[in-house]
Amino acid sequence: MPQTAFALFTAVLLLCCVLCLYRIARGPTAPDRTVGIDILGTVVVGFCALLSLVTGKDYLMNVALVWALVSFIGTLALARRLEWQHDND
Amino acid sequence: MTMTDQVGLVIIATGVLFDLLGCIGMVRLPDVYNRLQAGTKCVTLGVCLILTGTAVMADATPIRLKAVLCALFVLITSPTAAHALARAARVSGIRLWEKSVADQFARSK
């Protein structure tokens, strides 16, 4: 029973990633794409935690921690770039 | 299957559901700010629930500790990133959806 449940969770999280990628590809403006990137990073953190739980591997939680950190810094950098780009126009 | 496993599975299932609803909201809502709030709130709660469920279900102590640490980190950083992003979008002149009812940022200037 847990294996089936985990397969279902993984499929749903993959669907979430596809929806984020759709927003990144489609998004009419640059902030839309940045929102997609931000949310994709957060979803992948949960994905790594789920994989770590299923496989019992310790290092996947390290991947999740680092992914959260890098995603946060990346979003801040993109947000700052959007403001900066507007100021210099 | 023990009681702990069942509780963890329910928590993780709730988190996955919140993630899915947040991502659907991010695709369906009309402008940047609506998308940002749907995505950020639902997905942050969902990922925190998944990490909590991982901490409940895991049998190794390092995984538990890192899951709790990661949940706290996501809980702090995700709203910060969303705030910076919304501010950047507003400053760079993205219009609100025409049916939006309030614009506190414009009023505060």
N, CA and C atoms of all chains as a GROMACS GRO file, in nm:
protein
  594
    1MET      N    1   0.081  -0.123   0.000
    1MET     CA    2   0.000   0.000   0.000
    1MET      C    3   0.084   0.127   0.000
    2PRO      N    4   0.190   0.140   0.083
    2PRO     CA    5   0.269   0.264   0.077
    2PRO      C    6   0.334   0.285  -0.058
    3GLN      N    7   0.377   0.176  -0.125
    3GLN     CA    8   0.443   0.196  -0.255
    3GLN      C    9   0.348   0.259  -0.356
    4THR      N   10   0.223   0.212  -0.360
    4THR     CA   11   0.124   0.270  -0.451
    4THR      C   12   0.102   0.417  -0.417
    5ALA      N   13   0.089   0.447  -0.286
    5ALA     CA   14   0.066   0.586  -0.245
    5ALA      C   15   0.182   0.673  -0.288
    6PHE      N   16   0.305   0.623  -0.269
    6PHE     CA   17   0.421   0.704  -0.306
    6PHE      C   18   0.429   0.725  -0.456
    7ALA      N   19   0.392   0.620  -0.534
    7ALA     CA   20   0.389   0.637  -0.680
    7ALA      C   21   0.290   0.746  -0.718
    8LEU      N   22   0.174   0.748  -0.651
    8LEU     CA   23   0.072   0.850  -0.680
    8LEU      C   24   0.124   0.990  -0.645
    9PHE      N   25   0.188   1.002  -0.525
    9PHE     CA   26   0.241   1.133  -0.483
    9PHE      C   27   0.344   1.183  -0.584
   10THR      N   28   0.433   1.091  -0.627
   10THR     CA   29   0.536   1.131  -0.723
   10THR      C   30   0.474   1.179  -0.854
   11ALA      N   31   0.370   1.108  -0.900
   11ALA     CA   32   0.305   1.147  -1.025
   11ALA      C   33   0.243   1.286  -1.011
   12VAL      N   34   0.177   1.312  -0.896
   12VAL     CA   35   0.113   1.442  -0.878
   12VAL      C   36   0.217   1.553  -0.872
   13LEU      N   37   0.330   1.527  -0.802
   13LEU     CA   38   0.432   1.631  -0.794
   13LEU      C   39   0.495   1.657  -0.931
   14LEU      N   40   0.510   1.549  -1.013
   14LEU     CA   41   0.560   1.570  -1.149
   14LEU      C   42   0.462   1.655  -1.230
   15LEU      N   43   0.331   1.632  -1.209
   15LEU     CA   44   0.230   1.715  -1.276
   15LEU      C   45   0.246   1.862  -1.235
   16CYS      N   46   0.273   1.884  -1.104
   16CYS     CA   47   0.295   2.022  -1.055
   16CYS      C   48   0.414   2.083  -1.127
   17CYS      N   49   0.524   2.006  -1.143
   17CYS     CA   50   0.642   2.058  -1.212
   17CYS      C   51   0.607   2.095  -1.357
   18VAL      N   52   0.525   2.009  -1.422
   18VAL     CA   53   0.488   2.038  -1.561
   18VAL      C   54   0.405   2.166  -1.568
   19LEU      N   55   0.314   2.187  -1.470
   19LEU     CA   56   0.234   2.310  -1.468
   19LEU      C   57   0.325   2.432  -1.452
   20CYS      N   58   0.427   2.421  -1.363
   20CYS     CA   59   0.522   2.531  -1.346
   20CYS      C   60   0.596   2.559  -1.476
   21LEU      N   61   0.639   2.450  -1.544
   21LEU     CA   62   0.712   2.470  -1.670
   21LEU      C   63   0.623   2.534  -1.775
   22TYR      N   64   0.492   2.499  -1.772
   22TYR     CA   65   0.398   2.562  -1.865
   22TYR      C   66   0.394   2.713  -1.840
   23ARG      N   67   0.390   2.752  -1.710
   23ARG     CA   68   0.385   2.895  -1.678
   23ARG      C   69   0.515   2.964  -1.719
   24ILE      N   70   0.629   2.893  -1.701
   24ILE     CA   71   0.757   2.953  -1.741
   24ILE      C   72   0.762   2.972  -1.891
   25ALA      N   73   0.714   2.874  -1.967
   25ALA     CA   74   0.720   2.884  -2.113
   25ALA      C   75   0.621   2.985  -2.165
   26ARG      N   76   0.502   2.992  -2.103
   26ARG     CA   77   0.393   3.071  -2.158
   26ARG      C   78   0.393   3.214  -2.108
   27GLY      N   79   0.424   3.231  -1.976
   27GLY     CA   80   0.406   3.357  -1.904
   27GLY      C   81   0.427   3.481  -1.988
   28PRO      N   82   0.328   3.569  -1.996
   28PRO     CA   83   0.340   3.683  -2.088
   28PRO      C   84   0.453   3.779  -2.050
   29THR      N   85   0.481   3.797  -1.920
   29THR     CA   86   0.584   3.894  -1.880
   29THR      C   87   0.695   3.823  -1.804
   30ALA      N   88   0.806   3.897  -1.785
   30ALA     CA   89   0.920   3.839  -1.714
   30ALA      C   90   0.887   3.801  -1.569
   31PRO      N   91   0.813   3.883  -1.491
   31PRO     CA   92   0.778   3.840  -1.355
   31PRO      C   93   0.696   3.711  -1.351
   32ASP      N   94   0.611   3.687  -1.452
   32ASP     CA   95   0.537   3.561  -1.457
   32ASP      C   96   0.632   3.442  -1.461
   33ARG      N   97   0.732   3.453  -1.547
   33ARG     CA   98   0.829   3.343  -1.558
   33ARG      C   99   0.905   3.327  -1.427
   34THR      N  100   0.938   3.440  -1.363
   34THR     CA  101   1.012   3.430  -1.236
   34THR      C  102   0.928   3.362  -1.128
   35VAL      N  103   0.797   3.392  -1.126
   35VAL     CA  104   0.708   3.322  -1.032
   35VAL      C  105   0.713   3.172  -1.057
   36GLY      N  106   0.708   3.133  -1.185
   36GLY     CA  107   0.715   2.990  -1.218
   36GLY      C  108   0.843   2.927  -1.168
   37ILE      N  109   0.956   2.997  -1.187
   37ILE     CA  110   1.085   2.943  -1.142
   37ILE      C  111   1.087   2.927  -0.991
   38ASP      N  112   1.034   3.028  -0.920
   38ASP     CA  113   1.030   3.025  -0.773
   38ASP      C  114   0.949   2.905  -0.723
   39ILE      N  115   0.828   2.888  -0.780
   39ILE     CA  116   0.740   2.780  -0.735
   39ILE      C  117   0.800   2.645  -0.771
   40LEU      N  118   0.862   2.638  -0.891
   40LEU     CA  119   0.925   2.511  -0.931
   40LEU      C  120   1.033   2.470  -0.830
   41GLY      N  121   1.114   2.569  -0.787
   41GLY     CA  122   1.217   2.539  -0.688
   41GLY      C  123   1.158   2.486  -0.559
   42THR      N  124   1.048   2.546  -0.514
   42THR     CA  125   0.986   2.500  -0.388
   42THR      C  126   0.929   2.360  -0.402
   43VAL      N  127   0.866   2.332  -0.519
   43VAL     CA  128   0.808   2.199  -0.539
   43VAL      C  129   0.918   2.093  -0.539
   44VAL      N  130   1.032   2.126  -0.602
   44VAL     CA  131   1.140   2.027  -0.611
   44VAL      C  132   1.196   1.993  -0.473
   45VAL      N  133   1.193   2.090  -0.379
   45VAL     CA  134   1.236   2.060  -0.242
   45VAL      C  135   1.150   1.949  -0.182
   46GLY      N  136   1.017   1.962  -0.197
   46GLY     CA  137   0.928   1.857  -0.149
   46GLY      C  138   0.951   1.725  -0.219
   47PHE      N  139   0.979   1.733  -0.348
   47PHE     CA  140   1.007   1.612  -0.427
   47PHE      C  141   1.130   1.539  -0.374
   48CYS      N  142   1.236   1.616  -0.344
   48CYS     CA  143   1.358   1.555  -0.290
   48CYS      C  144   1.330   1.489  -0.156
   49ALA      N  145   1.249   1.554  -0.071
   49ALA     CA  146   1.217   1.495   0.059
   49ALA      C  147   1.142   1.364   0.042
   50LEU      N  148   1.048   1.362  -0.053
   50LEU     CA  149   0.972   1.239  -0.078
   50LEU      C  150   1.065   1.127  -0.128
   51LEU      N  151   1.155   1.161  -0.221
   51LEU     CA  152   1.250   1.061  -0.271
   51LEU      C  153   1.338   1.009  -0.160
   52SER      N  154   1.382   1.100  -0.073
   52SER     CA  155   1.467   1.060   0.039
   52SER      C  156   1.392   0.964   0.131
   53LEU      N  157   1.262   0.988   0.150
   53LEU     CA  158   1.182   0.900   0.235
   53LEU      C  159   1.166   0.762   0.171
   54VAL      N  160   1.142   0.760   0.038
   54VAL     CA  161   1.118   0.632  -0.030
   54VAL      C  162   1.245   0.548  -0.036
   55THR      N  163   1.357   0.612  -0.075
   55THR     CA  164   1.479   0.535  -0.094
   55THR      C  165   1.557   0.518   0.036
   56GLY      N  166   1.528   0.599   0.139
   56GLY     CA  167   1.605   0.589   0.263
   56GLY      C  168   1.744   0.648   0.252
   57LYS      N  169   1.773   0.720   0.142
   57LYS     CA  170   1.906   0.778   0.124
   57LYS      C  171   1.912   0.912   0.198
   58ASP      N  172   2.020   0.931   0.270
   58ASP     CA  173   2.037   1.050   0.353
   58ASP      C  174   2.070   1.174   0.270
   59TYR      N  175   2.152   1.153   0.165
   59TYR     CA  176   2.205   1.270   0.093
   59TYR      C  177   2.097   1.347   0.017
   60LEU      N  178   1.984   1.282  -0.013
   60LEU     CA  179   1.880   1.354  -0.087
   60LEU      C  180   1.821   1.468  -0.004
   61MET      N  181   1.825   1.455   0.131
   61MET     CA  182   1.781   1.568   0.214
   61MET      C  183   1.879   1.684   0.204
   62ASN      N  184   2.011   1.651   0.188
   62ASN     CA  185   2.109   1.759   0.165
   62ASN      C  186   2.077   1.831   0.035
   63VAL      N  187   2.041   1.752  -0.068
   63VAL     CA  188   2.003   1.812  -0.196
   63VAL      C  189   1.885   1.907  -0.176
   64ALA      N  190   1.787   1.864  -0.097
   64ALA     CA  191   1.668   1.948  -0.074
   64ALA      C  192   1.707   2.078  -0.004
   65LEU      N  193   1.791   2.068   0.099
   65LEU     CA  194   1.834   2.189   0.171
   65LEU      C  195   1.904   2.287   0.078
   66VAL      N  196   2.001   2.234   0.000
   66VAL     CA  197   2.078   2.323  -0.088
   66VAL      C  198   1.988   2.380  -0.196
   67TRP      N  199   1.894   2.298  -0.244
   67TRP     CA  200   1.802   2.347  -0.349
   67TRP      C  201   1.717   2.463  -0.297
   68ALA      N  202   1.670   2.450  -0.171
   68ALA     CA  203   1.590   2.559  -0.112
   68ALA      C  204   1.674   2.687  -0.104
   69LEU      N  205   1.798   2.672  -0.060
   69LEU     CA  206   1.887   2.789  -0.047
   69LEU      C  207   1.912   2.856  -0.181
   70VAL      N  208   1.950   2.774  -0.281
   70VAL     CA  209   1.986   2.831  -0.412
   70VAL      C  210   1.864   2.890  -0.481
   71SER      N  211   1.748   2.824  -0.463
   71SER     CA  212   1.626   2.876  -0.524
   71SER      C  213   1.589   3.012  -0.464
   72PHE      N  214   1.606   3.026  -0.331
   72PHE     CA  215   1.577   3.154  -0.265
   72PHE      C  216   1.668   3.264  -0.318
   73ILE      N  217   1.799   3.236  -0.323
   73ILE     CA  218   1.893   3.338  -0.369
   73ILE      C  219   1.868   3.372  -0.515
   74GLY      N  220   1.836   3.268  -0.595
   74GLY     CA  221   1.809   3.292  -0.736
   74GLY      C  222   1.688   3.381  -0.757
   75THR      N  223   1.582   3.356  -0.679
   75THR     CA  224   1.461   3.439  -0.692
   75THR      C  225   1.490   3.582  -0.652
   76LEU      N  226   1.566   3.600  -0.541
   76LEU     CA  227   1.599   3.736  -0.499
   76LEU      C  228   1.680   3.807  -0.607
   77ALA      N  229   1.775   3.736  -0.669
   77ALA     CA  230   1.857   3.798  -0.772
   77ALA      C  231   1.773   3.837  -0.893
   78LEU      N  232   1.680   3.748  -0.933
   78LEU     CA  233   1.594   3.781  -1.048
   78LEU      C  234   1.504   3.900  -1.017
   79ALA      N  235   1.452   3.906  -0.892
   79ALA     CA  236   1.365   4.017  -0.854
   79ALA      C  237   1.445   4.148  -0.856
   80ARG      N  238   1.567   4.145  -0.803
   80ARG     CA  239   1.649   4.265  -0.804
   80ARG      C  240   1.682   4.308  -0.946
   81ARG      N  241   1.705   4.209  -1.034
   81ARG     CA  242   1.735   4.241  -1.172
   81ARG      C  243   1.616   4.308  -1.241
   82LEU      N  244   1.494   4.261  -1.209
   82LEU     CA  245   1.375   4.323  -1.268
   82LEU      C  246   1.366   4.470  -1.229
   83GLU      N  247   1.390   4.501  -1.099
   83GLU     CA  248   1.385   4.641  -1.055
   83GLU      C  249   1.494   4.722  -1.122
   84TRP      N  250   1.614   4.665  -1.128
   84TRP     CA  251   1.730   4.735  -1.183
   84TRP      C  252   1.711   4.766  -1.330
   85GLN      N  253   1.655   4.664  -1.402
   85GLN     CA  254   1.631   4.681  -1.544
   85GLN      C  255   1.533   4.796  -1.568
   86HIS      N  256   1.431   4.807  -1.481
   86HIS     CA  257   1.333   4.913  -1.496
   86HIS      C  258   1.396   5.050  -1.468
   87ASP      N  259   1.482   5.056  -1.364
   87ASP     CA  260   1.546   5.183  -1.328
   87ASP      C  261   1.636   5.234  -1.439
   88ASN      N  262   1.699   5.141  -1.513
   88ASN     CA  263   1.794   5.183  -1.615
   88ASN      C  264   1.732   5.206  -1.751
   89ASP      N  265   1.601   5.187  -1.764
   89ASP     CA  266   1.537   5.211  -1.894
   89ASP      C  267   1.508   5.359  -1.912
   90MET      N  268   0.177  -0.207   0.874
   90MET     CA  269   0.181  -0.060   0.866
   90MET      C  270   0.142  -0.001   1.002
   91THR      N  271   0.233   0.073   1.060
   91THR     CA  272   0.210   0.122   1.196
   91THR      C  273   0.126   0.250   1.194
   92MET      N  274   0.090   0.291   1.313
   92MET     CA  275   0.011   0.414   1.330
   92MET      C  276   0.089   0.535   1.280
   93THR      N  277   0.220   0.539   1.311
   93THR     CA  278   0.303   0.653   1.269
   93THR      C  279   0.304   0.666   1.118
   94ASP      N  280   0.316   0.550   1.049
   94ASP     CA  281   0.318   0.553   0.903
   94ASP      C  282   0.187   0.608   0.848
   95GLN      N  283   0.076   0.568   0.909
   95GLN     CA  284  -0.053   0.616   0.859
   95GLN      C  285  -0.065   0.768   0.876
   96VAL      N  286  -0.025   0.818   0.996
   96VAL     CA  287  -0.031   0.962   1.019
   96VAL      C  288   0.058   1.036   0.918
   97GLY      N  289   0.180   0.983   0.897
   97GLY     CA  290   0.271   1.047   0.802
   97GLY      C  291   0.215   1.048   0.661
   98LEU      N  292   0.154   0.935   0.621
   98LEU     CA  293   0.096   0.929   0.486
   98LEU      C  294  -0.014   1.032   0.468
   99VAL      N  295  -0.099   1.047   0.571
   99VAL     CA  296  -0.208   1.145   0.560
   99VAL      C  297  -0.151   1.286   0.548
  100ILE      N  298  -0.046   1.316   0.629
  100ILE     CA  299   0.014   1.450   0.623
  100ILE      C  300   0.073   1.475   0.484
  101ILE      N  301   0.147   1.374   0.432
  101ILE     CA  302   0.210   1.393   0.301
  101ILE      C  303   0.104   1.407   0.192
  102ALA      N  304  -0.005   1.329   0.202
  102ALA     CA  305  -0.111   1.339   0.101
  102ALA      C  306  -0.173   1.478   0.101
  103THR      N  307  -0.196   1.535   0.222
  103THR     CA  308  -0.249   1.672   0.230
  103THR      C  309  -0.153   1.770   0.164
  104GLY      N  310  -0.024   1.753   0.192
  104GLY     CA  311   0.075   1.843   0.134
  104GLY      C  312   0.077   1.836  -0.018
  105VAL      N  313   0.071   1.714  -0.072
  105VAL     CA  314   0.073   1.698  -0.218
  105VAL      C  315  -0.051   1.762  -0.280
  106LEU      N  316  -0.165   1.747  -0.211
  106LEU     CA  317  -0.289   1.809  -0.260
  106LEU      C  318  -0.275   1.961  -0.265
  107PHE      N  319  -0.217   2.019  -0.157
  107PHE     CA  320  -0.199   2.165  -0.155
  107PHE      C  321  -0.106   2.209  -0.268
  108ASP      N  322   0.001   2.130  -0.292
  108ASP     CA  323   0.092   2.163  -0.402
  108ASP      C  324   0.018   2.166  -0.535
  109LEU      N  325  -0.063   2.062  -0.557
  109LEU     CA  326  -0.136   2.054  -0.685
  109LEU      C  327  -0.230   2.173  -0.701
  110LEU      N  328  -0.304   2.206  -0.593
  110LEU     CA  329  -0.399   2.318  -0.603
  110LEU      C  330  -0.325   2.450  -0.627
  111GLY      N  331  -0.210   2.467  -0.559
  111GLY     CA  332  -0.132   2.589  -0.580
  111GLY      C  333  -0.084   2.601  -0.723
  112CYS      N  334  -0.037   2.490  -0.781
  112CYS     CA  335   0.014   2.496  -0.919
  112CYS      C  336  -0.099   2.519  -1.018
  113ILE      N  337  -0.216   2.459  -0.992
  113ILE     CA  338  -0.332   2.486  -1.080
  113ILE      C  339  -0.368   2.634  -1.073
  114GLY      N  340  -0.366   2.689  -0.948
  114GLY     CA  341  -0.396   2.832  -0.934
  114GLY      C  342  -0.296   2.916  -1.008
  115MET      N  343  -0.169   2.874  -1.005
  115MET     CA  344  -0.067   2.954  -1.074
  115MET      C  345  -0.088   2.954  -1.224
  116VAL      N  346  -0.143   2.845  -1.278
  116VAL     CA  347  -0.167   2.842  -1.423
  116VAL      C  348  -0.294   2.918  -1.458
  117ARG      N  349  -0.398   2.910  -1.372
  117ARG     CA  350  -0.529   2.958  -1.411
  117ARG      C  351  -0.556   3.106  -1.379
  118LEU      N  352  -0.490   3.162  -1.276
  118LEU     CA  353  -0.529   3.296  -1.232
  118LEU      C  354  -0.483   3.404  -1.330
  119PRO      N  355  -0.544   3.522  -1.326
  119PRO     CA  356  -0.528   3.617  -1.438
  119PRO      C  357  -0.401   3.701  -1.441
  120ASP      N  358  -0.344   3.745  -1.327
  120ASP     CA  359  -0.225   3.830  -1.340
  120ASP      C  360  -0.115   3.785  -1.243
  121VAL      N  361   0.000   3.855  -1.251
  121VAL     CA  362   0.119   3.813  -1.176
  121VAL      C  363   0.092   3.801  -1.027
  122TYR      N  364   0.018   3.902  -0.974
  122TYR     CA  365   0.003   3.908  -0.829
  122TYR      C  366  -0.087   3.796  -0.779
  123ASN      N  367  -0.196   3.767  -0.852
  123ASN     CA  368  -0.281   3.654  -0.814
  123ASN      C  369  -0.205   3.523  -0.823
  124ARG      N  370  -0.129   3.507  -0.933
  124ARG     CA  371  -0.052   3.384  -0.949
  124ARG      C  372   0.048   3.369  -0.836
  125LEU      N  373   0.112   3.481  -0.800
  125LEU     CA  374   0.214   3.476  -0.696
  125LEU      C  375   0.153   3.435  -0.563
  126GLN      N  376   0.037   3.491  -0.530
  126GLN     CA  377  -0.018   3.457  -0.399
  126GLN      C  378  -0.070   3.314  -0.396
  127ALA      N  379  -0.134   3.268  -0.506
  127ALA     CA  380  -0.180   3.128  -0.509
  127ALA      C  381  -0.061   3.035  -0.497
  128GLY      N  382   0.039   3.058  -0.584
  128GLY     CA  383   0.154   2.971  -0.583
  128GLY      C  384   0.226   2.971  -0.451
  129THR      N  385   0.259   3.091  -0.399
  129THR     CA  386   0.342   3.095  -0.280
  129THR      C  387   0.274   3.032  -0.160
  130LYS      N  388   0.149   3.076  -0.131
  130LYS     CA  389   0.088   3.027  -0.006
  130LYS      C  390   0.061   2.878  -0.012
  131CYS      N  391  -0.004   2.831  -0.119
  131CYS     CA  392  -0.039   2.689  -0.124
  131CYS      C  393   0.085   2.602  -0.130
  132VAL      N  394   0.183   2.640  -0.214
  132VAL     CA  395   0.298   2.552  -0.232
  132VAL      C  396   0.388   2.553  -0.109
  133THR      N  397   0.399   2.668  -0.040
  133THR     CA  398   0.478   2.670   0.083
  133THR      C  399   0.416   2.578   0.188
  134LEU      N  400   0.284   2.590   0.207
  134LEU     CA  401   0.219   2.502   0.304
  134LEU      C  402   0.233   2.356   0.263
  135GLY      N  403   0.215   2.329   0.133
  135GLY     CA  404   0.224   2.191   0.086
  135GLY      C  405   0.361   2.131   0.110
  136VAL      N  406   0.466   2.206   0.075
  136VAL     CA  407   0.601   2.154   0.091
  136VAL      C  408   0.634   2.137   0.239
  137CYS      N  409   0.588   2.232   0.323
  137CYS     CA  410   0.612   2.217   0.467
  137CYS      C  411   0.542   2.093   0.520
  138LEU      N  412   0.420   2.063   0.471
  138LEU     CA  413   0.351   1.942   0.516
  138LEU      C  414   0.424   1.817   0.469
  139ILE      N  415   0.475   1.818   0.343
  139ILE     CA  416   0.550   1.702   0.295
  139ILE      C  417   0.674   1.679   0.382
  140LEU      N  418   0.743   1.789   0.417
  140LEU     CA  419   0.864   1.774   0.499
  140LEU      C  420   0.828   1.726   0.639
  141THR      N  421   0.716   1.776   0.693
  141THR     CA  422   0.672   1.728   0.826
  141THR      C  423   0.639   1.580   0.821
  142GLY      N  424   0.568   1.538   0.715
  142GLY     CA  425   0.537   1.396   0.700
  142GLY      C  426   0.662   1.312   0.687
  143THR      N  427   0.762   1.365   0.614
  143THR     CA  428   0.890   1.294   0.605
  143THR      C  429   0.954   1.279   0.742
  144ALA      N  430   0.949   1.388   0.821
  144ALA     CA  431   1.007   1.381   0.956
  144ALA      C  432   0.932   1.282   1.043
  145VAL      N  433   0.800   1.268   1.020
  145VAL     CA  434   0.723   1.173   1.100
  145VAL      C  435   0.754   1.029   1.060
  146MET      N  436   0.764   1.007   0.926
  146MET     CA  437   0.776   0.869   0.878
  146MET      C  438   0.917   0.814   0.876
  147ALA      N  439   1.018   0.901   0.860
  147ALA     CA  440   1.155   0.851   0.839
  147ALA      C  441   1.204   0.775   0.963
  148ASP      N  442   1.286   0.672   0.937
  148ASP     CA  443   1.337   0.595   1.050
  148ASP      C  444   1.480   0.633   1.086
  149ALA      N  445   1.543   0.720   1.008
  149ALA     CA  446   1.680   0.763   1.041
  149ALA      C  447   1.675   0.904   1.100
  150THR      N  448   1.750   0.927   1.206
  150THR     CA  449   1.749   1.059   1.272
  150THR      C  450   1.801   1.171   1.183
  151PRO      N  451   1.910   1.154   1.103
  151PRO     CA  452   1.955   1.266   1.019
  151PRO      C  453   1.848   1.314   0.923
  152ILE      N  454   1.772   1.220   0.864
  152ILE     CA  455   1.666   1.262   0.771
  152ILE      C  456   1.562   1.346   0.844
  153ARG      N  457   1.526   1.303   0.966
  153ARG     CA  458   1.427   1.379   1.044
  153ARG      C  459   1.474   1.520   1.072
  154LEU      N  460   1.599   1.528   1.122
  154LEU     CA  461   1.652   1.661   1.158
  154LEU      C  462   1.657   1.752   1.036
  155LYS      N  463   1.707   1.698   0.924
  155LYS     CA  464   1.718   1.781   0.804
  155LYS      C  465   1.582   1.820   0.751
  156ALA      N  466   1.483   1.730   0.766
  156ALA     CA  467   1.348   1.764   0.719
  156ALA      C  468   1.291   1.881   0.800
  157VAL      N  469   1.309   1.876   0.933
  157VAL     CA  470   1.257   1.987   1.016
  157VAL      C  471   1.329   2.117   0.982
  158LEU      N  472   1.462   2.108   0.966
  158LEU     CA  473   1.542   2.226   0.931
  158LEU      C  474   1.495   2.286   0.799
  159CYS      N  475   1.474   2.197   0.700
  159CYS     CA  476   1.433   2.240   0.567
  159CYS      C  477   1.295   2.304   0.572
  160ALA      N  478   1.204   2.247   0.653
  160ALA     CA  479   1.069   2.304   0.664
  160ALA      C  480   1.076   2.444   0.723
  161LEU      N  481   1.156   2.462   0.828
  161LEU     CA  482   1.170   2.596   0.886
  161LEU      C  483   1.227   2.694   0.784
  162PHE      N  484   1.327   2.647   0.708
  162PHE     CA  485   1.392   2.734   0.609
  162PHE      C  486   1.293   2.777   0.500
  163VAL      N  487   1.217   2.679   0.448
  163VAL     CA  488   1.119   2.712   0.344
  163VAL      C  489   1.014   2.808   0.398
  164LEU      N  490   0.973   2.784   0.524
  164LEU     CA  491   0.871   2.870   0.586
  164LEU      C  492   0.920   3.014   0.598
  165ILE      N  493   1.049   3.034   0.619
  165ILE     CA  494   1.102   3.171   0.631
  165ILE      C  495   1.128   3.232   0.494
  166THR      N  496   1.193   3.158   0.404
  166THR     CA  497   1.243   3.219   0.280
  166THR      C  498   1.134   3.237   0.174
  167SER      N  499   1.037   3.149   0.169
  167SER     CA  500   0.943   3.155   0.057
  167SER      C  501   0.859   3.284   0.058
  168PRO      N  502   0.803   3.327   0.174
  168PRO     CA  503   0.733   3.456   0.173
  168PRO      C  504   0.824   3.574   0.143
  169THR      N  505   0.951   3.565   0.188
  169THR     CA  506   1.046   3.674   0.159
  169THR      C  507   1.068   3.687   0.009
  170ALA      N  508   1.090   3.574  -0.057
  170ALA     CA  509   1.111   3.576  -0.202
  170ALA      C  510   0.988   3.628  -0.273
  171ALA      N  511   0.869   3.585  -0.227
  171ALA     CA  512   0.746   3.630  -0.291
  171ALA      C  513   0.728   3.780  -0.274
  172HIS      N  514   0.761   3.832  -0.155
  172HIS     CA  515   0.750   3.976  -0.132
  172HIS      C  516   0.842   4.054  -0.225
  173ALA      N  517   0.968   4.008  -0.235
  173ALA     CA  518   1.063   4.076  -0.324
  173ALA      C  519   1.014   4.073  -0.468
  174LEU      N  520   0.958   3.959  -0.507
  174LEU     CA  521   0.914   3.943  -0.645
  174LEU      C  522   0.793   4.031  -0.676
  175ALA      N  523   0.697   4.037  -0.582
  175ALA     CA  524   0.579   4.120  -0.604
  175ALA      C  525   0.618   4.267  -0.612
  176ARG      N  526   0.711   4.308  -0.524
  176ARG     CA  527   0.757   4.446  -0.525
  176ARG      C  528   0.828   4.479  -0.656
  177ALA      N  529   0.912   4.384  -0.702
  177ALA     CA  530   0.984   4.407  -0.828
  177ALA      C  531   0.886   4.417  -0.943
  178ALA      N  532   0.783   4.331  -0.944
  178ALA     CA  533   0.686   4.336  -1.052
  178ALA      C  534   0.612   4.469  -1.052
  179ARG      N  535   0.574   4.516  -0.930
  179ARG     CA  536   0.498   4.642  -0.920
  179ARG      C  537   0.584   4.760  -0.961
  180VAL      N  538   0.710   4.760  -0.915
  180VAL     CA  539   0.800   4.872  -0.948
  180VAL      C  540   0.829   4.874  -1.097
  181SER      N  541   0.844   4.757  -1.158
  181SER     CA  542   0.876   4.756  -1.300
  181SER      C  543   0.752   4.777  -1.387
  182GLY      N  544   0.640   4.814  -1.324
  182GLY     CA  545   0.527   4.866  -1.402
  182GLY      C  546   0.432   4.764  -1.458
  183ILE      N  547   0.426   4.641  -1.398
  183ILE     CA  548   0.326   4.545  -1.443
  183ILE      C  549   0.190   4.590  -1.390
  184ARG      N  550   0.091   4.598  -1.482
  184ARG     CA  551  -0.041   4.642  -1.441
  184ARG      C  552  -0.114   4.537  -1.359
  185LEU      N  553  -0.204   4.584  -1.269
  185LEU     CA  554  -0.292   4.490  -1.200
  185LEU      C  555  -0.402   4.445  -1.294
  186TRP      N  556  -0.462   4.331  -1.262
  186TRP     CA  557  -0.578   4.283  -1.336
  186TRP      C  558  -0.688   4.388  -1.326
  187GLU      N  559  -0.768   4.407  -1.434
  187GLU     CA  560  -0.861   4.521  -1.434
  187GLU      C  561  -0.971   4.509  -1.329
  188LYS      N  562  -0.997   4.386  -1.278
  188LYS     CA  563  -1.100   4.372  -1.175
  188LYS      C  564  -1.044   4.375  -1.034
  189SER      N  565  -0.914   4.406  -1.019
  189SER     CA  566  -0.858   4.416  -0.884
  189SER      C  567  -0.921   4.534  -0.812
  190VAL      N  568  -0.941   4.520  -0.678
  190VAL     CA  569  -1.017   4.623  -0.608
  190VAL      C  570  -0.928   4.714  -0.523
  191ALA      N  571  -0.805   4.676  -0.491
  191ALA     CA  572  -0.724   4.760  -0.403
  191ALA      C  573  -0.580   4.762  -0.451
  192ASP      N  574  -0.514   4.877  -0.436
  192ASP     CA  575  -0.373   4.890  -0.472
  192ASP      C  576  -0.304   4.972  -0.363
  193GLN      N  577  -0.266   4.907  -0.254
  193GLN     CA  578  -0.208   4.978  -0.141
  193GLN      C  579  -0.072   5.038  -0.176
  194PHE      N  580  -0.001   4.977  -0.270
  194PHE     CA  581   0.132   5.027  -0.304
  194PHE      C  582   0.124   5.165  -0.368
  195ALA      N  583   0.028   5.183  -0.460
  195ALA     CA  584   0.013   5.312  -0.526
  195ALA      C  585  -0.032   5.418  -0.427
  196ARG      N  586  -0.119   5.376  -0.332
  196ARG     CA  587  -0.170   5.473  -0.234
  196ARG      C  588  -0.061   5.518  -0.139
  197SER      N  589   0.036   5.430  -0.111
  197SER     CA  590   0.138   5.463  -0.012
  197SER      C  591   0.244   5.557  -0.068
  198LYS      N  592   0.245   5.577  -0.201
  198LYS     CA  593   0.349   5.664  -0.257
  198LYS      C  594   0.310   5.810  -0.253
   0.00000   0.00000   0.00000
